């Protein structure tokens, strides 16, 4: 499980020359699972792209559009103070375990996956948010660009973290967790993917 989570974290890094080959080497060493299958499908698609195309796809999908960026806290809380509190707690947990955030803010999937790979008892709030956040990001990306290969990576991530999300049943709340999407998706004039 640790190797799978660390490999997924690497898959969310900005593409560089040789990064796809390095990912293939790691993926080939993983045991067969549904998450591995989805990751292999993702790699097959991006392996056919030139580096400049992979860079553009990455930037368009994971950086330019906040609603599809892999930030767990933002997907559920938006810019609410609760996201800040979550990031502070994650940051402290990372420091305690020596998790390298790789230059990302604490609720990004790279440090989150690295943290899950080493934490014996992950933060309960993270476990409660992880499933809903990934579902929200996947739903938004499917709405904006249903053929985007990052959907395979996100779905593989969701599959890989199921053991964590299943043990964290959502607590009863007077209102559902806020989810950032709504009419914002319709107001993204700079989105270049779409249903083309």
Biotite code that builds the C-alpha atoms (Angstrom):
import biotite.structure as struc

atoms = struc.array([
    struc.Atom([0.000, 0.000, 0.000], chain_id="A", res_id=1, res_name="UNK", atom_name="CA", element="C"),
    struc.Atom([2.824, 2.396, 0.883], chain_id="A", res_id=2, res_name="UNK", atom_name="CA", element="C"),
    struc.Atom([4.448, 1.953, -2.547], chain_id="A", res_id=3, res_name="UNK", atom_name="CA", element="C"),
    struc.Atom([1.130, 2.537, -4.317], chain_id="A", res_id=4, res_name="UNK", atom_name="CA", element="C"),
    struc.Atom([0.444, 5.762, -2.400], chain_id="A", res_id=5, res_name="UNK", atom_name="CA", element="C"),
    struc.Atom([3.976, 7.049, -3.022], chain_id="A", res_id=6, res_name="UNK", atom_name="CA", element="C"),
    struc.Atom([3.683, 6.205, -6.733], chain_id="A", res_id=7, res_name="UNK", atom_name="CA", element="C"),
    struc.Atom([0.363, 8.050, -6.952], chain_id="A", res_id=8, res_name="UNK", atom_name="CA", element="C"),
    struc.Atom([1.959, 11.067, -5.258], chain_id="A", res_id=9, res_name="UNK", atom_name="CA", element="C"),
    struc.Atom([4.666, 11.081, -7.947], chain_id="A", res_id=10, res_name="UNK", atom_name="CA", element="C"),
    struc.Atom([2.009, 10.936, -10.661], chain_id="A", res_id=11, res_name="UNK", atom_name="CA", element="C"),
    struc.Atom([0.633, 14.289, -9.430], chain_id="A", res_id=12, res_name="UNK", atom_name="CA", element="C"),
    struc.Atom([3.980, 16.035, -9.926], chain_id="A", res_id=13, res_name="UNK", atom_name="CA", element="C"),
    struc.Atom([4.606, 18.354, -12.854], chain_id="A", res_id=14, res_name="UNK", atom_name="CA", element="C"),
    struc.Atom([5.745, 16.301, -15.880], chain_id="A", res_id=15, res_name="UNK", atom_name="CA", element="C"),
    struc.Atom([9.433, 16.387, -16.752], chain_id="A", res_id=16, res_name="UNK", atom_name="CA", element="C"),
    struc.Atom([11.632, 14.569, -19.245], chain_id="A", res_id=17, res_name="UNK", atom_name="CA", element="C"),
    struc.Atom([11.774, 10.954, -18.093], chain_id="A", res_id=18, res_name="UNK", atom_name="CA", element="C"),
    struc.Atom([9.027, 11.274, -15.469], chain_id="A", res_id=19, res_name="UNK", atom_name="CA", element="C"),
    struc.Atom([6.628, 8.986, -17.339], chain_id="A", res_id=20, res_name="UNK", atom_name="CA", element="C"),
    struc.Atom([9.297, 6.299, -17.745], chain_id="A", res_id=21, res_name="UNK", atom_name="CA", element="C"),
    struc.Atom([10.114, 6.510, -14.018], chain_id="A", res_id=22, res_name="UNK", atom_name="CA", element="C"),
    struc.Atom([6.421, 6.148, -13.180], chain_id="A", res_id=23, res_name="UNK", atom_name="CA", element="C"),
    struc.Atom([6.110, 3.090, -15.424], chain_id="A", res_id=24, res_name="UNK", atom_name="CA", element="C"),
    struc.Atom([9.034, 1.442, -13.598], chain_id="A", res_id=25, res_name="UNK", atom_name="CA", element="C"),
    struc.Atom([7.354, 2.019, -10.243], chain_id="A", res_id=26, res_name="UNK", atom_name="CA", element="C"),
    struc.Atom([3.923, 0.919, -11.470], chain_id="A", res_id=27, res_name="UNK", atom_name="CA", element="C"),
    struc.Atom([5.298, -2.294, -12.974], chain_id="A", res_id=28, res_name="UNK", atom_name="CA", element="C"),
    struc.Atom([6.605, -3.285, -9.535], chain_id="A", res_id=29, res_name="UNK", atom_name="CA", element="C"),
    struc.Atom([3.200, -2.842, -7.856], chain_id="A", res_id=30, res_name="UNK", atom_name="CA", element="C"),
    struc.Atom([0.893, -5.784, -7.124], chain_id="A", res_id=31, res_name="UNK", atom_name="CA", element="C"),
    struc.Atom([-2.193, -6.063, -9.315], chain_id="A", res_id=32, res_name="UNK", atom_name="CA", element="C"),
    struc.Atom([-5.096, -3.983, -7.993], chain_id="A", res_id=33, res_name="UNK", atom_name="CA", element="C"),
    struc.Atom([-7.883, -1.865, -9.460], chain_id="A", res_id=34, res_name="UNK", atom_name="CA", element="C"),
    struc.Atom([-5.883, 1.268, -8.534], chain_id="A", res_id=35, res_name="UNK", atom_name="CA", element="C"),
    struc.Atom([-2.847, -0.058, -10.423], chain_id="A", res_id=36, res_name="UNK", atom_name="CA", element="C"),
    struc.Atom([-5.025, -0.809, -13.457], chain_id="A", res_id=37, res_name="UNK", atom_name="CA", element="C"),
    struc.Atom([-6.341, 2.775, -13.513], chain_id="A", res_id=38, res_name="UNK", atom_name="CA", element="C"),
    struc.Atom([-2.831, 4.166, -13.075], chain_id="A", res_id=39, res_name="UNK", atom_name="CA", element="C"),
    struc.Atom([-1.588, 2.017, -15.975], chain_id="A", res_id=40, res_name="UNK", atom_name="CA", element="C"),
    struc.Atom([-4.434, 3.286, -18.167], chain_id="A", res_id=41, res_name="UNK", atom_name="CA", element="C"),
    struc.Atom([-3.519, 6.875, -17.239], chain_id="A", res_id=42, res_name="UNK", atom_name="CA", element="C"),
    struc.Atom([0.136, 6.233, -18.092], chain_id="A", res_id=43, res_name="UNK", atom_name="CA", element="C"),
    struc.Atom([-0.747, 4.624, -21.433], chain_id="A", res_id=44, res_name="UNK", atom_name="CA", element="C"),
    struc.Atom([-2.626, 7.763, -22.479], chain_id="A", res_id=45, res_name="UNK", atom_name="CA", element="C"),
    struc.Atom([-0.030, 10.291, -21.357], chain_id="A", res_id=46, res_name="UNK", atom_name="CA", element="C"),
    struc.Atom([2.828, 8.176, -22.774], chain_id="A", res_id=47, res_name="UNK", atom_name="CA", element="C"),
    struc.Atom([1.457, 8.972, -26.229], chain_id="A", res_id=48, res_name="UNK", atom_name="CA", element="C"),
    struc.Atom([1.780, 12.727, -25.614], chain_id="A", res_id=49, res_name="UNK", atom_name="CA", element="C"),
    struc.Atom([4.851, 14.871, -26.192], chain_id="A", res_id=50, res_name="UNK", atom_name="CA", element="C"),
    struc.Atom([6.328, 16.478, -23.072], chain_id="A", res_id=51, res_name="UNK", atom_name="CA", element="C"),
    struc.Atom([4.920, 19.884, -24.035], chain_id="A", res_id=52, res_name="UNK", atom_name="CA", element="C"),
    struc.Atom([1.456, 18.332, -24.386], chain_id="A", res_id=53, res_name="UNK", atom_name="CA", element="C"),
    struc.Atom([1.762, 16.630, -20.977], chain_id="A", res_id=54, res_name="UNK", atom_name="CA", element="C"),
    struc.Atom([2.825, 19.951, -19.448], chain_id="A", res_id=55, res_name="UNK", atom_name="CA", element="C"),
    struc.Atom([-0.144, 21.766, -20.997], chain_id="A", res_id=56, res_name="UNK", atom_name="CA", element="C"),
    struc.Atom([-2.567, 19.055, -19.882], chain_id="A", res_id=57, res_name="UNK", atom_name="CA", element="C"),
    struc.Atom([-1.175, 19.087, -16.343], chain_id="A", res_id=58, res_name="UNK", atom_name="CA", element="C"),
    struc.Atom([-1.313, 22.881, -16.080], chain_id="A", res_id=59, res_name="UNK", atom_name="CA", element="C"),
    struc.Atom([-4.817, 23.132, -17.535], chain_id="A", res_id=60, res_name="UNK", atom_name="CA", element="C"),
    struc.Atom([-6.174, 20.362, -15.341], chain_id="A", res_id=61, res_name="UNK", atom_name="CA", element="C"),
    struc.Atom([-4.378, 20.626, -12.018], chain_id="A", res_id=62, res_name="UNK", atom_name="CA", element="C"),
    struc.Atom([-3.245, 24.241, -11.780], chain_id="A", res_id=63, res_name="UNK", atom_name="CA", element="C"),
    struc.Atom([-5.392, 26.697, -13.753], chain_id="A", res_id=64, res_name="UNK", atom_name="CA", element="C"),
    struc.Atom([-8.796, 25.526, -12.615], chain_id="A", res_id=65, res_name="UNK", atom_name="CA", element="C"),
    struc.Atom([-9.242, 25.640, -8.826], chain_id="A", res_id=66, res_name="UNK", atom_name="CA", element="C"),
    struc.Atom([-12.244, 23.310, -9.013], chain_id="A", res_id=67, res_name="UNK", atom_name="CA", element="C"),
    struc.Atom([-10.171, 20.465, -10.456], chain_id="A", res_id=68, res_name="UNK", atom_name="CA", element="C"),
    struc.Atom([-6.920, 21.182, -8.636], chain_id="A", res_id=69, res_name="UNK", atom_name="CA", element="C"),
    struc.Atom([-6.041, 18.330, -6.253], chain_id="A", res_id=70, res_name="UNK", atom_name="CA", element="C"),
    struc.Atom([-6.589, 20.247, -3.006], chain_id="A", res_id=71, res_name="UNK", atom_name="CA", element="C"),
    struc.Atom([-8.646, 18.173, -0.574], chain_id="A", res_id=72, res_name="UNK", atom_name="CA", element="C"),
    struc.Atom([-9.564, 21.062, 1.726], chain_id="A", res_id=73, res_name="UNK", atom_name="CA", element="C"),
    struc.Atom([-10.541, 23.380, -1.109], chain_id="A", res_id=74, res_name="UNK", atom_name="CA", element="C"),
    struc.Atom([-12.742, 20.761, -2.790], chain_id="A", res_id=75, res_name="UNK", atom_name="CA", element="C"),
    struc.Atom([-14.876, 20.522, 0.345], chain_id="A", res_id=76, res_name="UNK", atom_name="CA", element="C"),
    struc.Atom([-14.442, 23.824, 2.197], chain_id="A", res_id=77, res_name="UNK", atom_name="CA", element="C"),
    struc.Atom([-13.487, 26.327, -0.498], chain_id="A", res_id=78, res_name="UNK", atom_name="CA", element="C"),
    struc.Atom([-11.703, 29.264, 1.121], chain_id="A", res_id=79, res_name="UNK", atom_name="CA", element="C"),
    struc.Atom([-13.570, 28.749, 4.411], chain_id="A", res_id=80, res_name="UNK", atom_name="CA", element="C"),
    struc.Atom([-11.558, 29.061, 7.650], chain_id="A", res_id=81, res_name="UNK", atom_name="CA", element="C"),
    struc.Atom([-11.950, 25.296, 8.108], chain_id="A", res_id=82, res_name="UNK", atom_name="CA", element="C"),
    struc.Atom([-9.576, 24.742, 5.208], chain_id="A", res_id=83, res_name="UNK", atom_name="CA", element="C"),
    struc.Atom([-6.947, 26.838, 6.976], chain_id="A", res_id=84, res_name="UNK", atom_name="CA", element="C"),
    struc.Atom([-7.423, 24.866, 10.166], chain_id="A", res_id=85, res_name="UNK", atom_name="CA", element="C"),
    struc.Atom([-7.097, 21.584, 8.268], chain_id="A", res_id=86, res_name="UNK", atom_name="CA", element="C"),
    struc.Atom([-3.909, 22.760, 6.570], chain_id="A", res_id=87, res_name="UNK", atom_name="CA", element="C"),
    struc.Atom([-2.382, 23.787, 9.895], chain_id="A", res_id=88, res_name="UNK", atom_name="CA", element="C"),
    struc.Atom([-3.168, 20.360, 11.370], chain_id="A", res_id=89, res_name="UNK", atom_name="CA", element="C"),
    struc.Atom([-1.785, 18.594, 8.304], chain_id="A", res_id=90, res_name="UNK", atom_name="CA", element="C"),
    struc.Atom([1.361, 20.702, 8.376], chain_id="A", res_id=91, res_name="UNK", atom_name="CA", element="C"),
    struc.Atom([1.993, 19.765, 12.016], chain_id="A", res_id=92, res_name="UNK", atom_name="CA", element="C"),
    struc.Atom([1.346, 16.089, 11.240], chain_id="A", res_id=93, res_name="UNK", atom_name="CA", element="C"),
    struc.Atom([3.750, 16.209, 8.276], chain_id="A", res_id=94, res_name="UNK", atom_name="CA", element="C"),
    struc.Atom([6.487, 17.765, 10.384], chain_id="A", res_id=95, res_name="UNK", atom_name="CA", element="C"),
    struc.Atom([5.983, 15.145, 13.074], chain_id="A", res_id=96, res_name="UNK", atom_name="CA", element="C"),
    struc.Atom([6.479, 12.333, 10.553], chain_id="A", res_id=97, res_name="UNK", atom_name="CA", element="C"),
    struc.Atom([9.067, 14.004, 8.336], chain_id="A", res_id=98, res_name="UNK", atom_name="CA", element="C"),
    struc.Atom([6.768, 14.099, 5.294], chain_id="A", res_id=99, res_name="UNK", atom_name="CA", element="C"),
    struc.Atom([8.165, 16.239, 2.481], chain_id="A", res_id=100, res_name="UNK", atom_name="CA", element="C"),
    struc.Atom([5.332, 18.326, 0.990], chain_id="A", res_id=101, res_name="UNK", atom_name="CA", element="C"),
    struc.Atom([7.375, 18.701, -2.239], chain_id="A", res_id=102, res_name="UNK", atom_name="CA", element="C"),
    struc.Atom([6.713, 22.440, -2.364], chain_id="A", res_id=103, res_name="UNK", atom_name="CA", element="C"),
    struc.Atom([2.937, 21.999, -2.224], chain_id="A", res_id=104, res_name="UNK", atom_name="CA", element="C"),
    struc.Atom([0.526, 23.387, 0.350], chain_id="A", res_id=105, res_name="UNK", atom_name="CA", element="C"),
    struc.Atom([-0.622, 20.827, 2.940], chain_id="A", res_id=106, res_name="UNK", atom_name="CA", element="C"),
    struc.Atom([-3.984, 19.830, 1.458], chain_id="A", res_id=107, res_name="UNK", atom_name="CA", element="C"),
    struc.Atom([-2.532, 18.984, -1.989], chain_id="A", res_id=108, res_name="UNK", atom_name="CA", element="C"),
    struc.Atom([-2.717, 15.295, -2.890], chain_id="A", res_id=109, res_name="UNK", atom_name="CA", element="C"),
    struc.Atom([1.082, 14.918, -3.120], chain_id="A", res_id=110, res_name="UNK", atom_name="CA", element="C"),
    struc.Atom([1.767, 15.481, 0.592], chain_id="A", res_id=111, res_name="UNK", atom_name="CA", element="C"),
    struc.Atom([-1.576, 13.926, 1.583], chain_id="A", res_id=112, res_name="UNK", atom_name="CA", element="C"),
    struc.Atom([-0.690, 10.653, -0.172], chain_id="A", res_id=113, res_name="UNK", atom_name="CA", element="C"),
    struc.Atom([2.852, 10.702, 1.228], chain_id="A", res_id=114, res_name="UNK", atom_name="CA", element="C"),
    struc.Atom([1.405, 11.236, 4.695], chain_id="A", res_id=115, res_name="UNK", atom_name="CA", element="C"),
    struc.Atom([-1.070, 8.371, 4.351], chain_id="A", res_id=116, res_name="UNK", atom_name="CA", element="C"),
    struc.Atom([1.808, 6.119, 3.277], chain_id="A", res_id=117, res_name="UNK", atom_name="CA", element="C"),
    struc.Atom([3.589, 6.603, 6.629], chain_id="A", res_id=118, res_name="UNK", atom_name="CA", element="C"),
    struc.Atom([0.943, 7.603, 9.193], chain_id="A", res_id=119, res_name="UNK", atom_name="CA", element="C"),
    struc.Atom([-0.201, 4.851, 11.533], chain_id="A", res_id=120, res_name="UNK", atom_name="CA", element="C"),
    struc.Atom([-3.255, 6.834, 12.611], chain_id="A", res_id=121, res_name="UNK", atom_name="CA", element="C"),
    struc.Atom([-4.013, 9.580, 10.054], chain_id="A", res_id=122, res_name="UNK", atom_name="CA", element="C"),
    struc.Atom([-5.945, 12.672, 11.086], chain_id="A", res_id=123, res_name="UNK", atom_name="CA", element="C"),
    struc.Atom([-9.658, 11.758, 11.357], chain_id="A", res_id=124, res_name="UNK", atom_name="CA", element="C"),
    struc.Atom([-10.786, 14.931, 9.578], chain_id="A", res_id=125, res_name="UNK", atom_name="CA", element="C"),
    struc.Atom([-8.569, 14.120, 6.599], chain_id="A", res_id=126, res_name="UNK", atom_name="CA", element="C"),
    struc.Atom([-10.031, 10.625, 6.380], chain_id="A", res_id=127, res_name="UNK", atom_name="CA", element="C"),
    struc.Atom([-13.562, 12.040, 6.521], chain_id="A", res_id=128, res_name="UNK", atom_name="CA", element="C"),
    struc.Atom([-12.884, 14.607, 3.781], chain_id="A", res_id=129, res_name="UNK", atom_name="CA", element="C"),
    struc.Atom([-10.784, 12.499, 1.432], chain_id="A", res_id=130, res_name="UNK", atom_name="CA", element="C"),
    struc.Atom([-13.597, 10.523, -0.219], chain_id="A", res_id=131, res_name="UNK", atom_name="CA", element="C"),
    struc.Atom([-16.013, 13.459, -0.655], chain_id="A", res_id=132, res_name="UNK", atom_name="CA", element="C"),
    struc.Atom([-13.192, 15.690, -1.946], chain_id="A", res_id=133, res_name="UNK", atom_name="CA", element="C"),
    struc.Atom([-12.019, 13.176, -4.539], chain_id="A", res_id=134, res_name="UNK", atom_name="CA", element="C"),
    struc.Atom([-15.605, 12.504, -5.631], chain_id="A", res_id=135, res_name="UNK", atom_name="CA", element="C"),
    struc.Atom([-16.144, 16.259, -6.033], chain_id="A", res_id=136, res_name="UNK", atom_name="CA", element="C"),
    struc.Atom([-12.950, 16.800, -8.057], chain_id="A", res_id=137, res_name="UNK", atom_name="CA", element="C"),
    struc.Atom([-13.768, 13.809, -10.285], chain_id="A", res_id=138, res_name="UNK", atom_name="CA", element="C"),
    struc.Atom([-17.357, 15.005, -10.792], chain_id="A", res_id=139, res_name="UNK", atom_name="CA", element="C"),
    struc.Atom([-16.192, 18.499, -11.715], chain_id="A", res_id=140, res_name="UNK", atom_name="CA", element="C"),
    struc.Atom([-13.548, 17.276, -14.153], chain_id="A", res_id=141, res_name="UNK", atom_name="CA", element="C"),
    struc.Atom([-16.048, 14.887, -15.776], chain_id="A", res_id=142, res_name="UNK", atom_name="CA", element="C"),
    struc.Atom([-18.396, 17.844, -16.211], chain_id="A", res_id=143, res_name="UNK", atom_name="CA", element="C"),
    struc.Atom([-15.719, 20.061, -17.735], chain_id="A", res_id=144, res_name="UNK", atom_name="CA", element="C"),
    struc.Atom([-13.703, 17.561, -19.747], chain_id="A", res_id=145, res_name="UNK", atom_name="CA", element="C"),
    struc.Atom([-14.988, 13.977, -19.682], chain_id="A", res_id=146, res_name="UNK", atom_name="CA", element="C"),
    struc.Atom([-12.091, 12.562, -21.723], chain_id="A", res_id=147, res_name="UNK", atom_name="CA", element="C"),
    struc.Atom([-9.316, 14.084, -19.624], chain_id="A", res_id=148, res_name="UNK", atom_name="CA", element="C"),
    struc.Atom([-6.799, 11.331, -18.701], chain_id="A", res_id=149, res_name="UNK", atom_name="CA", element="C"),
    struc.Atom([-6.372, 12.795, -15.225], chain_id="A", res_id=150, res_name="UNK", atom_name="CA", element="C"),
    struc.Atom([-9.781, 11.303, -14.464], chain_id="A", res_id=151, res_name="UNK", atom_name="CA", element="C"),
    struc.Atom([-8.074, 7.894, -14.538], chain_id="A", res_id=152, res_name="UNK", atom_name="CA", element="C"),
    struc.Atom([-5.439, 9.091, -12.071], chain_id="A", res_id=153, res_name="UNK", atom_name="CA", element="C"),
    struc.Atom([-8.054, 10.610, -9.762], chain_id="A", res_id=154, res_name="UNK", atom_name="CA", element="C"),
    struc.Atom([-10.200, 7.460, -9.921], chain_id="A", res_id=155, res_name="UNK", atom_name="CA", element="C"),
    struc.Atom([-7.107, 5.345, -9.213], chain_id="A", res_id=156, res_name="UNK", atom_name="CA", element="C"),
    struc.Atom([-6.376, 7.548, -6.218], chain_id="A", res_id=157, res_name="UNK", atom_name="CA", element="C"),
    struc.Atom([-9.935, 7.178, -4.965], chain_id="A", res_id=158, res_name="UNK", atom_name="CA", element="C"),
    struc.Atom([-9.629, 3.410, -5.307], chain_id="A", res_id=159, res_name="UNK", atom_name="CA", element="C"),
    struc.Atom([-6.271, 3.377, -3.483], chain_id="A", res_id=160, res_name="UNK", atom_name="CA", element="C"),
    struc.Atom([-7.549, 5.369, -0.498], chain_id="A", res_id=161, res_name="UNK", atom_name="CA", element="C"),
    struc.Atom([-10.755, 3.341, -0.048], chain_id="A", res_id=162, res_name="UNK", atom_name="CA", element="C"),
    struc.Atom([-9.332, 1.480, 2.973], chain_id="A", res_id=163, res_name="UNK", atom_name="CA", element="C"),
    struc.Atom([-8.855, 4.870, 4.653], chain_id="A", res_id=164, res_name="UNK", atom_name="CA", element="C"),
    struc.Atom([-12.152, 6.418, 3.622], chain_id="A", res_id=165, res_name="UNK", atom_name="CA", element="C"),
    struc.Atom([-14.186, 3.344, 4.577], chain_id="A", res_id=166, res_name="UNK", atom_name="CA", element="C"),
    struc.Atom([-12.879, 3.410, 8.133], chain_id="A", res_id=167, res_name="UNK", atom_name="CA", element="C"),
    struc.Atom([-13.898, 7.057, 8.476], chain_id="A", res_id=168, res_name="UNK", atom_name="CA", element="C"),
    struc.Atom([-17.675, 7.187, 8.366], chain_id="A", res_id=169, res_name="UNK", atom_name="CA", element="C"),
    struc.Atom([-18.890, 10.725, 7.959], chain_id="A", res_id=170, res_name="UNK", atom_name="CA", element="C"),
    struc.Atom([-20.294, 12.076, 11.238], chain_id="A", res_id=171, res_name="UNK", atom_name="CA", element="C"),
    struc.Atom([-23.893, 13.179, 11.392], chain_id="A", res_id=172, res_name="UNK", atom_name="CA", element="C"),
    struc.Atom([-24.119, 16.885, 10.660], chain_id="A", res_id=173, res_name="UNK", atom_name="CA", element="C"),
    struc.Atom([-26.920, 19.369, 10.736], chain_id="A", res_id=174, res_name="UNK", atom_name="CA", element="C"),
    struc.Atom([-26.007, 20.356, 7.181], chain_id="A", res_id=175, res_name="UNK", atom_name="CA", element="C"),
    struc.Atom([-23.987, 18.582, 4.509], chain_id="A", res_id=176, res_name="UNK", atom_name="CA", element="C"),
    struc.Atom([-20.358, 19.519, 3.940], chain_id="A", res_id=177, res_name="UNK", atom_name="CA", element="C"),
    struc.Atom([-20.109, 22.533, 1.682], chain_id="A", res_id=178, res_name="UNK", atom_name="CA", element="C"),
    struc.Atom([-18.916, 21.590, -1.771], chain_id="A", res_id=179, res_name="UNK", atom_name="CA", element="C"),
    struc.Atom([-17.339, 24.122, -4.102], chain_id="A", res_id=180, res_name="UNK", atom_name="CA", element="C"),
    struc.Atom([-18.757, 23.908, -7.614], chain_id="A", res_id=181, res_name="UNK", atom_name="CA", element="C"),
    struc.Atom([-22.250, 25.195, -8.276], chain_id="A", res_id=182, res_name="UNK", atom_name="CA", element="C"),
    struc.Atom([-22.496, 27.741, -11.025], chain_id="A", res_id=183, res_name="UNK", atom_name="CA", element="C"),
    struc.Atom([-18.736, 28.287, -11.033], chain_id="A", res_id=184, res_name="UNK", atom_name="CA", element="C"),
    struc.Atom([-18.268, 25.498, -13.572], chain_id="A", res_id=185, res_name="UNK", atom_name="CA", element="C"),
    struc.Atom([-20.475, 27.339, -16.048], chain_id="A", res_id=186, res_name="UNK", atom_name="CA", element="C"),
    struc.Atom([-18.357, 30.475, -15.604], chain_id="A", res_id=187, res_name="UNK", atom_name="CA", element="C"),
    struc.Atom([-14.940, 29.202, -16.622], chain_id="A", res_id=188, res_name="UNK", atom_name="CA", element="C"),
    struc.Atom([-14.304, 30.984, -19.935], chain_id="A", res_id=189, res_name="UNK", atom_name="CA", element="C"),
    struc.Atom([-10.621, 30.057, -19.955], chain_id="A", res_id=190, res_name="UNK", atom_name="CA", element="C"),
    struc.Atom([-11.271, 26.297, -19.876], chain_id="A", res_id=191, res_name="UNK", atom_name="CA", element="C"),
    struc.Atom([-9.892, 24.824, -23.101], chain_id="A", res_id=192, res_name="UNK", atom_name="CA", element="C"),
    struc.Atom([-10.764, 21.142, -22.733], chain_id="A", res_id=193, res_name="UNK", atom_name="CA", element="C"),
    struc.Atom([-14.492, 20.760, -22.871], chain_id="A", res_id=194, res_name="UNK", atom_name="CA", element="C"),
    struc.Atom([-16.244, 18.081, -24.846], chain_id="A", res_id=195, res_name="UNK", atom_name="CA", element="C"),
    struc.Atom([-14.244, 18.501, -28.029], chain_id="A", res_id=196, res_name="UNK", atom_name="CA", element="C"),
])
